[in-house]
């Protein structure tokens, strides 16, 4: 996303330039980019397991989102289908990570993505601080679902978009998503 896009999203959310974009700013950004979205409010959900029963009633692919770091300090955001068993060793090799991938610490995640633990989402790419990410990786299995669901920068709601619009959103934020079979990242 260009600087004007970030500032417009922040202005729409009422935030100062250094503050993370809020949900209303995210929705304004989606609307400006003609990305259709639908949001369902729910009690806060912190884990995939906590939301499993609730999300069964909504068609499409539900996600798990991982904030990862390698030994070099490179940061990665990974969005997978909730049921995918992510092969972190294979993924690390596939993306050229230095050493083993590990989960980024909560304070680093909040500083980079502008969200709290339990609210990790690709929608955080709208934040200027997300430019610190080396890559945004999408699970091929997630993209086979329609729609796909993510928290809209807070974990008390879930927002659905089409798989194509998710990729368009990432590109509008300045990220070219890397599509990988996260269950078998070295196959193919």
C-alpha positions as a printed Julia matrix, in Angstrom:
188×3 Matrix{Float64}:
   0.0     0.0    0.0
   1.32    3.44  -0.78
   1.74    6.05   1.96
  -1.45    7.84   0.92
  -3.39    4.57   1.25
  -2.06    3.98   4.74
  -2.81    7.53   5.8
  -6.32    7.32   4.32
  -6.98    4.07   6.19
  -5.73    5.64   9.4
  -7.72    8.82   8.83
 -10.85    6.72   8.31
 -10.17    4.94  11.58
  -9.48    8.16  13.47
  -5.95    7.07  14.41
  -2.78    9.11  14.51
  -0.22    8.19  11.84
   1.81    5.92  14.13
  -1.17    4.03  15.55
  -2.38    0.73  14.09
  -5.41    0.83  11.83
  -8.67   -0.01  13.6
 -11.48   -2.18  12.29
 -13.42    0.76  10.81
 -10.28    1.84   8.92
  -9.81   -1.69   7.62
 -13.4    -1.79   6.36
 -12.96    1.61   4.68
  -9.8     0.28   2.99
 -11.65   -2.85   1.8
 -14.49   -0.72   0.45
 -12.09    1.62  -1.4
 -10.5    -1.39  -3.07
 -13.89   -2.92  -4.0
 -13.28   -5.94  -1.77
 -16.62   -7.43  -0.72
 -16.67   -8.43   2.93
 -19.09   -9.77   5.53
 -18.5    -9.61   9.26
 -20.02  -11.66  12.09
 -19.69  -10.51  15.7
 -18.93  -13.13  18.37
 -17.33  -13.44  21.81
 -13.53  -13.08  21.73
 -11.79  -16.18  20.34
  -8.12  -16.7   21.16
  -7.45  -20.1   19.58
  -8.64  -22.14  16.61
 -10.02  -24.74  19.01
 -12.09  -22.14  20.94
 -13.83  -21.05  17.76
 -14.33  -24.44  16.13
 -17.96  -25.01  17.2
 -19.01  -21.42  16.57
 -17.47  -21.29  13.11
 -19.09  -24.53  11.91
 -22.22  -22.52  11.12
 -20.37  -20.26   8.66
 -19.54  -21.76   5.27
 -16.05  -21.48   3.86
 -12.5   -21.82   5.08
 -11.56  -20.85   8.61
  -8.0   -19.86   9.24
  -5.15  -20.13  11.65
  -2.55  -17.41  11.37
   1.04  -17.71  12.47
   3.55  -14.96  13.17
   6.95  -16.59  12.63
  10.58  -15.58  12.9
  13.83  -17.18  11.82
  17.29  -17.03  13.45
  18.26  -14.08  11.22
  15.3   -12.13  12.6
  13.26  -12.26   9.38
   9.53  -12.17  10.08
   6.78  -14.05   8.27
   2.98  -14.04   8.41
   1.42  -17.38   7.49
  -2.31  -17.91   6.91
  -3.43  -21.54   6.75
  -6.64  -23.48   6.69
  -7.47  -24.21  10.35
  -7.22  -27.97   9.73
  -3.83  -27.84   8.01
  -0.93  -29.34   9.96
   1.73  -26.82   9.02
   5.17  -28.32   8.33
   7.35  -25.54   9.81
  10.62  -27.33   9.0
   9.67  -27.8    5.36
   8.28  -24.28   5.14
  11.5   -22.85   6.54
  13.49  -24.69   3.86
  11.05  -23.63   1.13
  11.27  -19.91   1.97
  15.0   -19.88   2.7
  14.66  -19.17   6.4
  17.86  -19.13   8.42
  17.63  -21.93  10.97
  14.38  -23.16  12.38
  11.22  -21.07  12.22
   9.77  -20.21  15.62
   6.79  -18.25  16.85
   7.51  -14.55  17.26
   7.16  -13.14  20.77
   3.85  -11.39  21.52
   5.42   -7.93  21.93
   7.21   -8.23  18.57
   3.98   -9.44  16.97
   2.01   -6.5   18.34
   4.71   -4.03  17.26
   4.81   -5.54  13.75
   1.15   -6.39  13.09
  -0.64   -4.0   15.45
  -2.8    -6.78  16.92
  -2.9    -8.68  20.2
  -2.25  -12.42  20.58
  -5.34  -14.28  19.44
  -6.13  -11.66  16.78
  -3.37  -12.42  14.25
  -4.78  -11.88  10.78
  -3.66  -11.08   7.26
  -5.8    -7.94   7.55
  -2.95   -6.59   9.72
  -1.01   -6.09   6.48
  -2.89   -2.78   6.25
  -0.63   -1.44   9.01
   2.53    0.37   7.94
   4.48   -1.52  10.63
   3.7    -4.78   8.77
   6.27   -3.72   6.16
   8.78   -5.34   8.55
   7.54   -8.74   7.31
   9.77  -10.53   4.83
   6.86  -12.51   3.36
   3.16  -13.27   3.54
   2.5   -16.96   2.94
  -0.91  -18.43   2.1
  -1.92  -22.06   2.37
  -3.13  -23.47  -0.95
  -5.77  -25.45   0.98
  -7.2   -22.22   2.43
  -7.46  -20.66  -1.02
  -9.49  -23.66  -2.19
 -12.3   -22.51   0.15
 -14.81  -19.73  -0.53
 -15.18  -17.54   1.39
 -12.17  -17.37   3.73
 -12.55  -16.01   7.27
 -10.2   -13.9    9.41
 -10.4   -11.63  12.43
 -10.79   -7.98  11.39
  -7.87   -6.74  13.56
  -9.66   -7.85  16.75
 -10.76  -11.29  17.87
 -14.38  -10.43  18.72
 -15.53  -10.75  15.1
 -14.73  -12.69  11.94
 -14.75  -11.26   8.42
 -15.23  -13.25   5.21
 -13.74  -12.35   1.82
 -13.24  -14.35  -1.35
  -9.84  -16.02  -1.86
  -9.17  -13.74  -4.86
 -10.06  -10.65  -2.83
  -7.76  -11.77  -0.02
  -4.89  -11.85  -2.52
  -5.98   -8.5   -3.99
  -6.01   -7.04  -0.47
  -2.47   -8.26   0.21
  -1.25   -6.75  -3.08
  -2.99   -3.45  -2.28
  -1.0    -3.44   0.98
   2.27   -4.0   -0.89
   2.62   -7.77  -0.39
   2.74  -10.44  -3.08
   1.34  -13.53  -1.33
   3.39  -16.7   -1.7
   1.01  -19.66  -2.14
   2.34  -22.88  -0.62
   0.91  -26.29   0.26
   1.7   -25.81   3.95
   1.12  -29.48   4.82
   3.86  -30.46   2.33
   5.75  -27.29   1.39
   8.64  -29.05  -0.34
   6.39  -31.08  -2.67
   6.17  -29.17  -5.9
